[in-house]
Amino acid sequence: MRGNAMTEPAPAVAPVAEIERRLHWRVLAIGVFIALMAMLAAIAAVSVLVPPRLVAGLPDDADVTAARAILQARLPMRVGALRFRSALAGEAPPGAVFDAGEARLAERAVLLLERAHARHRSDPRLEVALAHLDLVRQRHGLAERRYRAVTDRGVDSPEARLGLGVALALQADAERDPPRVRALRLEAIAQLLAVDPRDSTYVVALYNRALLLDQVGRRLEALRVAREYAAVDSVSPWAGRLKQALGGAGD
């Protein structure tokens, strides 16, 4: 007669092969992680040692040349108290008025630039130029997106930085929520600060930074930037405007 005592099952033990497989994958995962970190470190080092190529000016294209010819110094940018300058349209004097005639010029230039853009899709300078015309037509959100499409690709375009700063500042002027207004202006200041000093737009960025720093309550910084501006421009109508806006700063 067999005993009725039940034997307890032995605890399950993973086969040796399974244990080795799991250890192998764990070691492999660690190796992949270390390799990924090394790759990211190498990319970061290269970005520091080899800065992005400065992208400025306009492409050599017949339609671009035609657009530039009809806009040079004839297209006031509706940017309030701020300044704006571009290779496409130059810079109108302070107080210039944007009317129906200038609006027609802008629309003609858009058509020309869009034709050029269709031929040169990879040239960021055309995206920046089209963003300028969005800005002058007061399509600030669209201008911001176009500028970001360039800056987010790591392209060092001083005009894109200047335009993005201005677009953000103008959106701040139309915003009613005070924290949002401040956030937009601070980001605008950061974009203007990123404008390359080697580019002709740098002095324009200085002007705008001084005004925006004053608007966010950073008066001492605003005065310091105004003095830096005055060191390179103390006699133009813009210099007079900045001094008046900041109560004689730069004297």
Backbone as numpy.savetxt, mean C-alpha at the origin, in Angstrom:
# Nx Ny Nz CAx CAy CAz Cx Cy Cz
-14.78 -82.88 33.15 -15.64 -81.69 33.15 -14.76 -80.46 33.15
-15.04 -79.58 32.27 -14.20 -78.39 32.15 -14.59 -77.36 33.20
-13.56 -76.61 33.71 -13.86 -75.54 34.65 -14.60 -74.40 33.97
-15.47 -73.78 34.76 -16.25 -72.69 34.17 -15.62 -71.32 34.41
-14.40 -71.28 34.99 -13.73 -69.98 35.20 -13.34 -69.39 33.85
-13.69 -68.12 33.64 -13.40 -67.46 32.36 -12.04 -66.79 32.43
-11.28 -66.99 31.43 -9.96 -66.35 31.38 -10.10 -64.96 30.79
-9.42 -63.98 31.42 -9.46 -62.60 30.93 -8.61 -62.47 29.68
-9.12 -61.72 28.67 -8.32 -61.55 27.44 -7.06 -60.77 27.71
-6.01 -61.14 27.07 -4.74 -60.40 27.22 -4.88 -59.00 26.63
-4.28 -57.99 27.28 -4.37 -56.62 26.75 -3.80 -56.53 25.34
-4.51 -55.73 24.49 -4.06 -55.60 23.10 -2.73 -54.89 23.04
-1.83 -55.41 22.33 -0.51 -54.82 22.17 -0.29 -54.60 20.68
0.04 -53.36 20.32 0.28 -53.08 18.92 1.47 -53.88 18.44
1.35 -54.44 17.29 2.48 -55.19 16.74 3.72 -54.31 16.61
4.86 -54.93 16.66 6.12 -54.18 16.57 6.18 -53.36 15.28
5.67 -53.93 14.20 5.70 -53.21 12.93 4.89 -51.93 12.98
3.74 -51.98 13.69 2.88 -50.79 13.80 3.56 -49.71 14.61
4.22 -50.14 15.71 4.94 -49.16 16.54 6.04 -48.48 15.73
6.77 -49.28 14.98 7.85 -48.71 14.16 7.30 -47.75 13.11
6.12 -48.11 12.55 5.52 -47.23 11.54 5.16 -45.88 12.14
4.55 -45.93 13.34 4.17 -44.67 13.99 5.37 -43.82 14.34
6.41 -44.44 14.82 7.63 -43.69 15.14 8.25 -43.09 13.89
8.19 -43.85 12.80 8.76 -43.35 11.54 8.04 -42.08 11.07
6.69 -42.10 11.12 5.94 -40.93 10.67 6.14 -39.74 11.61
6.28 -40.02 12.90 6.52 -38.90 13.83 7.86 -38.24 13.53
8.88 -39.04 13.32 10.20 -38.49 12.98 10.14 -37.74 11.65
9.39 -38.30 10.69 9.27 -37.65 9.39 8.56 -36.30 9.51
7.49 -36.24 10.34 6.77 -34.99 10.53 7.67 -33.92 11.15
8.48 -34.34 12.13 9.40 -33.39 12.76 10.41 -32.89 11.74
10.89 -33.80 10.90 11.86 -33.40 9.88 11.27 -32.41 8.89
10.00 -32.66 8.48 9.34 -31.74 7.55 9.17 -30.37 8.19
8.79 -30.35 9.48 8.60 -29.08 10.19 9.91 -28.30 10.24
11.01 -28.99 10.59 12.30 -28.32 10.66 12.71 -27.77 9.29
12.46 -28.56 8.24 12.81 -28.11 6.89 12.00 -26.89 6.49
10.70 -26.89 6.88 9.84 -25.75 6.56 10.31 -24.50 7.27
10.68 -24.62 8.55 11.18 -23.47 9.30 12.47 -22.94 8.68
13.33 -23.85 8.24 14.58 -23.42 7.62 14.32 -22.68 6.32
13.32 -23.15 5.54 12.99 -22.49 4.29 12.44 -21.09 4.53
11.55 -20.96 5.54 11.00 -19.65 5.85 12.08 -18.70 6.34
13.01 -19.20 7.12 14.12 -18.37 7.59 14.98 -17.90 6.42
15.20 -18.80 5.45 15.99 -18.42 4.27 15.28 -17.35 3.46
13.95 -17.49 3.30 13.19 -16.49 2.56 13.27 -15.14 3.25
13.14 -15.15 4.58 13.22 -13.90 5.34 14.58 -13.24 5.18
15.64 -14.07 5.22 17.00 -13.53 5.09 17.20 -12.92 3.71
16.69 -13.58 2.67 16.83 -13.06 1.30 16.08 -11.74 1.17
14.88 -11.65 1.78 14.09 -10.42 1.66 14.78 -9.24 2.33
15.59 -9.54 3.37 16.34 -8.47 4.04 17.57 -8.08 3.23
18.27 -9.08 2.73 19.51 -8.82 1.99 19.24 -8.28 0.59
18.12 -8.71 -0.03 17.78 -8.27 -1.38 16.42 -7.57 -1.32
16.37 -6.26 -1.08 15.09 -5.56 -0.97 14.33 -5.59 -2.29
13.00 -5.40 -2.24 12.20 -5.41 -3.47 12.67 -4.35 -4.46
12.53 -4.65 -5.73 12.92 -3.71 -6.78 11.97 -2.52 -6.79
12.55 -1.32 -6.85 11.75 -0.10 -6.87 11.05 0.01 -8.22
9.73 0.13 -8.21 8.94 0.23 -9.43 8.37 1.64 -9.52
8.73 2.36 -10.55 8.27 3.74 -10.69 8.11 4.07 -12.17
7.49 5.22 -12.44 7.30 5.66 -13.82 6.17 4.93 -14.51
6.22 4.93 -15.85 5.18 4.32 -16.68 5.80 3.45 -17.76
5.07 2.43 -18.22 5.61 1.59 -19.30 5.66 2.34 -20.63
6.52 1.87 -21.50 6.65 2.45 -22.85 5.54 1.87 -23.72
4.44 2.60 -23.83 3.27 2.13 -24.58 2.58 3.35 -25.18
2.12 3.23 -26.41 1.53 4.37 -27.11 0.30 4.91 -26.39
-0.56 4.03 -25.90 -1.77 4.49 -25.20 -1.43 5.16 -23.88
-0.42 4.64 -23.19 0.01 5.27 -21.94 0.57 6.66 -22.21
1.36 6.76 -23.27 1.92 8.06 -23.63 0.82 9.06 -23.97
-0.21 8.60 -24.67 -1.34 9.48 -25.02 -2.09 9.91 -23.77
-2.32 8.98 -22.84 -3.01 9.33 -21.60 -2.22 10.34 -20.79
-0.93 10.13 -20.71 -0.08 11.05 -19.96 -0.09 12.43 -20.59
-0.10 12.49 -21.91 -0.07 13.78 -22.61 -1.32 14.61 -22.32
-2.48 13.97 -22.21 -3.70 14.75 -21.99 -3.92 15.10 -20.52
-3.14 14.48 -19.61 -3.37 14.71 -18.18 -2.33 15.57 -17.50
-1.12 15.63 -18.04 -0.03 16.27 -17.34 -0.38 17.68 -16.84
-0.32 17.82 -15.51 -0.57 19.11 -14.83 -1.94 19.70 -15.14
-2.86 18.88 -15.66 -4.20 19.38 -16.00 -5.30 18.67 -15.21
-4.91 17.75 -14.34 -5.92 16.94 -13.66 -5.80 17.11 -12.14
-6.54 18.03 -11.57 -6.51 18.20 -10.10 -7.03 16.93 -9.42
-6.29 16.46 -8.44 -6.73 15.30 -7.68 -7.61 15.79 -6.53
-8.81 15.26 -6.45 -9.74 15.70 -5.39 -9.40 14.98 -4.09
-8.38 15.51 -3.42 -7.87 14.86 -2.21 -7.92 15.78 -0.99
-8.81 16.77 -1.03 -8.98 17.66 0.12 -7.73 18.47 0.40
-7.30 18.46 1.67 -6.13 19.24 2.07 -4.83 18.53 1.77
-4.90 17.29 1.32 -3.69 16.51 1.06 -3.08 16.85 -0.30
-1.90 16.29 -0.53 -1.23 16.44 -1.82 -1.18 15.11 -2.53
-1.04 15.19 -3.86 -0.86 13.96 -4.64 -0.04 14.28 -5.88
0.84 13.34 -6.23 1.67 13.50 -7.43 1.86 12.13 -8.06
1.86 12.10 -9.39 2.06 10.83 -10.08 2.79 11.04 -11.39
3.40 9.98 -11.88 4.04 10.02 -13.19 3.02 10.22 -14.29
1.79 9.77 -14.05 0.74 9.87 -15.06 0.25 11.29 -15.26
-0.05 11.99 -14.17 -0.69 13.30 -14.29 0.12 14.44 -13.69
1.29 14.15 -13.14 2.05 15.21 -12.50 1.35 15.67 -11.24
1.41 16.97 -10.99 0.75 17.53 -9.82 0.17 18.90 -10.15
-1.12 19.04 -9.94 -1.76 20.33 -10.17 -1.44 21.27 -9.01
-1.43 22.58 -9.24 -1.14 23.53 -8.16 -2.24 23.50 -7.10
-1.94 23.94 -5.87 -2.96 23.94 -4.82 -4.14 24.83 -5.21
-5.32 24.37 -4.90 -6.52 25.14 -5.20 -7.09 24.91 -6.57
-6.48 24.03 -7.37 -7.01 23.76 -8.71 -8.39 23.11 -8.60
-9.25 23.45 -9.55 -10.65 23.01 -9.49 -10.89 21.86 -10.46
-11.58 20.84 -9.99 -11.96 19.70 -10.82 -13.38 19.94 -11.31
-13.55 20.05 -12.62 -14.89 20.32 -13.15 -15.23 19.29 -14.24
-16.26 19.56 -15.01 -16.71 18.60 -16.02 -15.64 18.34 -17.07
-14.87 19.36 -17.40 -13.80 19.18 -18.39 -12.75 18.21 -17.91
-12.34 18.34 -16.64 -11.36 17.43 -16.08 -11.93 16.01 -15.97
-13.22 15.91 -15.68 -13.86 14.59 -15.60 -13.79 13.88 -16.95
-13.99 14.63 -18.03 -13.90 14.02 -19.37 -12.47 13.58 -19.67
-11.50 14.38 -19.25 -10.10 13.99 -19.44 -9.81 12.68 -18.72
-10.31 12.57 -17.50 -10.08 11.35 -16.71 -10.68 10.14 -17.40
-11.89 10.27 -17.92 -12.54 9.14 -18.58 -11.79 8.73 -19.84
-11.30 9.70 -20.61 -10.51 9.39 -21.80 -9.24 8.64 -21.40
-8.61 9.09 -20.34 -7.38 8.44 -19.89 -7.64 7.02 -19.42
-8.78 6.79 -18.77 -9.13 5.44 -18.31 -9.21 4.49 -19.50
-9.89 4.91 -20.56 -10.03 4.04 -21.74 -8.66 3.71 -22.33
-7.78 4.68 -22.41 -6.45 4.45 -22.96 -5.65 3.49 -22.07
-5.72 3.69 -20.76 -4.95 2.85 -19.85 -5.50 1.43 -19.80
-6.81 1.28 -19.91 -7.38 -0.08 -19.92 -6.93 -0.86 -21.15
-6.81 -0.17 -22.30 -6.30 -0.84 -23.50 -4.85 -1.27 -23.29
-4.07 -0.38 -22.69 -2.67 -0.72 -22.43 -2.58 -1.86 -21.42
-3.44 -1.83 -20.42 -3.42 -2.85 -19.37 -3.74 -4.23 -19.95
-4.62 -4.27 -20.95 -4.96 -5.54 -21.59 -3.74 -6.14 -22.28
-2.80 -5.31 -22.69 -1.59 -5.80 -23.36 -0.47 -6.12 -22.36
-0.51 -5.49 -21.20 0.58 -5.62 -20.23 0.02 -5.98 -18.86
-0.61 -7.13 -18.77 -1.29 -7.53 -17.54 -0.35 -7.63 -16.34
0.89 -7.96 -16.58 1.82 -8.20 -15.46 2.54 -6.94 -15.00
2.28 -5.80 -15.63 2.99 -4.58 -15.26 2.23 -3.85 -14.16
2.77 -3.81 -12.93 2.05 -3.17 -11.83 1.87 -1.67 -12.00
2.69 -1.05 -12.84 2.59 0.41 -13.01 1.25 0.80 -13.62
0.69 -0.07 -14.46 -0.61 0.25 -15.05 -1.74 0.09 -14.03
-1.62 -0.88 -13.16 -2.60 -1.04 -12.08 -2.57 0.19 -11.17
-1.38 0.69 -10.89 -1.24 1.89 -10.05 -1.83 3.11 -10.77
-1.56 3.25 -12.05 -2.09 4.39 -12.81 -3.62 4.37 -12.84
-4.21 3.19 -13.03 -5.67 3.08 -13.01 -6.22 3.41 -11.63
-5.50 3.02 -10.59 -5.93 3.35 -9.23 -5.92 4.86 -9.02
-4.92 5.56 -9.60 -4.90 7.02 -9.50 -6.19 7.62 -10.06
-6.64 7.08 -11.18 -7.84 7.63 -11.81 -9.10 7.24 -11.04
-9.07 6.11 -10.34 -10.17 5.81 -9.41 -10.20 6.85 -8.30
-9.03 7.23 -7.84 -8.93 8.21 -6.76 -9.48 9.56 -7.20
-9.11 10.00 -8.39 -9.57 11.32 -8.85 -11.07 11.32 -9.10
-11.63 10.14 -9.42 -13.08 10.05 -9.64 -13.82 9.73 -8.34
-13.10 9.81 -7.23 -13.64 9.61 -5.88 -14.19 8.21 -5.65
-13.61 7.24 -6.30 -13.93 5.84 -6.05 -12.87 5.30 -5.09
-12.93 5.78 -3.87 -11.85 5.56 -2.91 -11.67 4.09 -2.55
-12.78 3.35 -2.38 -12.67 1.94 -2.04 -12.03 1.14 -3.16
-12.41 1.43 -4.40 -11.83 0.73 -5.54 -10.35 1.09 -5.69
-10.03 2.37 -5.48 -8.62 2.78 -5.55 -7.81 2.03 -4.49
-8.35 1.94 -3.28 -7.64 1.22 -2.21 -7.36 -0.23 -2.62
-8.37 -0.90 -3.18 -8.18 -2.30 -3.57 -7.13 -2.45 -4.66
-7.14 -1.53 -5.63 -6.13 -1.60 -6.70 -4.72 -1.38 -6.14
-4.57 -0.38 -5.27 -3.25 -0.13 -4.68 -2.79 -1.33 -3.87
-3.69 -1.91 -3.10 -3.33 -3.07 -2.28 -2.95 -4.27 -3.14
-3.60 -4.40 -4.29 -3.27 -5.50 -5.19 -1.80 -5.44 -5.60
-1.25 -4.23 -5.62 0.17 -4.05 -5.96 1.04 -4.22 -4.72
0.72 -3.50 -3.64 1.58 -3.55 -2.45 1.56 -4.93 -1.80
0.43 -5.64 -1.87 0.35 -6.97 -1.26 1.17 -8.01 -2.01
1.57 -7.68 -3.25 2.44 -8.59 -4.01 3.91 -8.36 -3.66
4.18 -7.45 -2.75 5.56 -7.16 -2.38 6.27 -6.23 -3.34
5.51 -5.57 -4.21 6.11 -4.63 -5.16 6.39 -3.32 -4.44
7.61 -2.81 -4.55 7.97 -1.54 -3.91 7.64 -0.40 -4.86
6.38 0.05 -4.80 5.91 1.14 -5.65 5.59 2.35 -4.78
6.46 3.37 -4.79 6.18 4.55 -3.97 4.84 5.21 -4.30
4.47 5.24 -5.58 3.19 5.84 -5.95 2.01 5.05 -5.38
2.15 3.72 -5.34 1.09 2.90 -4.76 0.97 3.17 -3.27
2.09 3.31 -2.58 2.06 3.62 -1.15 1.43 4.99 -0.89
1.85 5.97 -1.70 1.27 7.31 -1.55 -0.23 7.28 -1.82
-0.62 6.63 -2.92 -2.04 6.57 -3.27 -2.86 5.84 -2.23
-2.33 4.74 -1.70 -3.05 3.99 -0.69 -3.21 4.82 0.58
-2.16 5.54 0.97 -2.28 6.41 2.13 -3.34 7.47 1.95
-3.38 8.07 0.77 -4.38 9.11 0.50 -5.79 8.51 0.46
-5.94 7.35 -0.18 -7.25 6.70 -0.26 -7.79 6.39 1.14
-6.93 5.90 2.02 -7.35 5.59 3.38 -7.72 6.86 4.15
-6.93 7.91 3.96 -7.22 9.18 4.64 -8.56 9.77 4.19
-8.86 9.66 2.90 -10.13 10.18 2.39 -11.31 9.35 2.89
-11.11 8.04 3.02 -12.16 7.21 3.59 -12.39 7.57 5.06
-11.32 7.93 5.75 -11.45 8.35 7.15 -12.29 9.62 7.24
-12.11 10.54 6.29 -12.88 11.78 6.29 -14.38 11.52 6.15
-14.74 10.43 5.45 -16.15 10.12 5.22 -16.73 9.20 6.30
-15.88 8.74 7.23 -16.30 7.79 8.26 -16.87 8.54 9.48
-17.86 7.97 10.15 -18.47 8.61 11.31 -18.06 7.99 12.64
-17.57 6.76 12.60 -17.19 6.08 13.83 -15.78 6.51 14.24
-15.61 7.23 15.37 -14.29 7.77 15.74 -13.17 6.74 15.80
-13.36 5.54 16.41 -12.26 4.57 16.39 -11.87 4.15 14.98
-12.86 4.01 14.10 -12.59 3.65 12.72 -11.84 4.78 12.01
-12.23 6.02 12.27 -11.54 7.17 11.68 -10.06 7.15 12.06
-9.81 6.95 13.34 -8.43 6.95 13.82 -7.63 5.80 13.22
-8.26 4.62 13.15 -7.56 3.45 12.59 -7.18 3.69 11.14
-8.09 4.26 10.36 -7.80 4.53 8.95 -6.67 5.54 8.81
-6.70 6.58 9.63 -5.65 7.61 9.54 -4.30 7.06 9.97
-4.28 6.22 10.98 -3.01 5.63 11.41 -2.45 4.70 10.33
-3.32 3.94 9.68 -2.82 3.09 8.59 -2.34 3.94 7.42
-3.05 5.05 7.16 -2.61 5.95 6.10 -1.21 6.49 6.39
-0.97 6.86 7.65 0.35 7.36 8.05 1.41 6.29 7.83
1.08 5.05 8.16 2.03 3.95 7.98 2.37 3.75 6.50
1.37 3.86 5.64 1.63 3.72 4.20 2.51 4.86 3.69
2.26 6.06 4.14 3.06 7.21 3.71 4.49 7.09 4.22
4.64 6.54 5.41 5.97 6.34 5.98 6.78 5.35 5.15
6.09 4.45 4.44 6.75 3.42 3.64 7.19 3.91 2.27
6.87 5.15 1.90 7.28 5.69 0.60 8.80 5.83 0.57
9.41 5.30 -0.46 10.86 5.29 -0.57 11.42 6.71 -0.71
12.40 7.08 0.13 12.98 8.43 0.07 13.64 8.75 -1.27
13.96 7.72 -2.06 14.61 7.97 -3.36 13.63 8.47 -4.41
12.34 8.34 -4.15 11.34 8.68 -5.15 10.86 10.11 -4.98
10.43 10.72 -6.10 9.97 12.12 -6.06 8.70 12.30 -5.25
7.97 11.21 -5.00 6.74 11.32 -4.21 7.03 11.41 -2.71
8.28 11.25 -2.31 8.60 11.23 -0.88 8.25 12.56 -0.21
8.55 13.67 -0.87 8.25 14.97 -0.27 6.74 15.16 -0.14
5.97 14.63 -1.08 4.51 14.70 -1.00 4.02 13.87 0.19
4.63 12.70 0.38 4.27 11.85 1.51 4.59 12.54 2.84
5.71 13.27 2.89 6.06 14.02 4.10 4.97 15.05 4.43
4.55 15.78 3.43 3.50 16.78 3.60 2.25 16.15 4.20
1.81 15.05 3.60 0.58 14.40 4.06 0.74 13.80 5.45
1.92 13.25 5.72 2.15 12.69 7.06 2.03 13.75 8.14
2.59 14.93 7.88 2.51 16.01 8.87 1.06 16.36 9.18
0.25 16.47 8.14 -1.17 16.81 8.35 -1.89 15.71 9.12
-1.68 14.46 8.74 -2.41 13.36 9.37 -1.94 13.13 10.80
-0.65 13.28 11.07 -0.18 13.14 12.44 -0.83 14.18 13.34
-1.00 15.38 12.84 -1.67 16.41 13.62 -3.13 16.04 13.86
-3.77 15.45 12.85 -5.19 15.08 12.98 -5.42 13.97 14.01
-4.43 13.08 14.20 -4.60 12.01 15.19 -4.04 12.40 16.55
-3.68 13.67 16.72 -3.25 14.16 18.03 -1.78 13.96 18.33
-0.98 13.61 17.34 0.45 13.42 17.57 1.19 14.67 17.12
0.95 15.73 17.87 1.39 17.07 17.49 2.92 17.18 17.37
3.64 16.66 18.33 5.09 16.79 18.29 5.69 16.09 17.07
5.16 14.92 16.75 5.63 14.21 15.56 5.28 15.00 14.30
4.07 15.58 14.30 3.65 16.37 13.14 4.59 17.54 12.91
4.99 18.21 13.99 5.89 19.35 13.86 7.28 18.90 13.40
7.72 17.76 13.89 9.03 17.25 13.45 9.02 16.95 11.95
7.95 16.29 11.48 7.85 15.97 10.05 7.72 17.25 9.23
7.00 18.24 9.76 6.87 19.52 9.05 8.23 20.20 8.89
9.07 20.12 9.92 10.42 20.69 9.81 11.25 19.94 8.79
11.08 18.62 8.73 11.77 17.83 7.72 11.31 18.24 6.32
10.01 18.50 6.19 9.49 18.96 4.90 10.08 20.33 4.54
10.11 21.23 5.52 10.60 22.58 5.25 12.06 22.59 4.83
12.81 21.55 5.24 14.22 21.48 4.86 14.39 21.24 3.36
13.37 20.69 2.71 13.46 20.44 1.27 12.54 21.35 0.46
11.59 22.00 1.12 10.67 22.91 0.43 10.18 23.95 1.42
10.69 25.15 1.28 10.29 26.21 2.21 9.66 27.41 1.49
9.56 27.34 0.15 9.12 28.53 -0.58 7.90 28.30 -1.48
7.54 27.06 -1.72 6.43 26.79 -2.64 5.09 27.12 -1.98
4.02 27.25 -2.78 2.69 27.42 -2.19 2.32 26.30 -1.22
2.81 25.09 -1.50 2.54 23.98 -0.58 3.19 24.21 0.76
4.40 24.73 0.76 5.09 25.01 2.02 4.29 26.01 2.85
3.75 27.03 2.17 2.94 28.02 2.88 1.68 27.40 3.46
1.06 26.50 2.71 -0.14 25.83 3.19 0.14 24.99 4.43
1.26 24.27 4.40 1.58 23.41 5.53 1.86 24.25 6.79
2.58 25.34 6.61 2.85 26.22 7.76 1.54 26.75 8.35
0.64 27.15 7.49 -0.64 27.67 7.97 -1.45 26.58 8.68
-1.45 25.37 8.13 -2.22 24.28 8.72 -1.69 23.90 10.10
-0.38 24.00 10.28 0.24 23.60 11.54 0.67 24.78 12.40
0.16 25.94 12.10 0.44 27.11 12.93 1.86 27.59 12.86
2.42 27.63 11.64 3.78 28.16 11.47 4.88 27.15 11.63
4.55 25.87 11.71 5.58 24.83 11.84 6.54 24.88 10.68
7.81 24.66 10.98 8.84 24.64 9.93 9.60 25.94 9.87
9.12 26.97 10.59 9.86 28.23 10.60 11.12 28.11 11.41
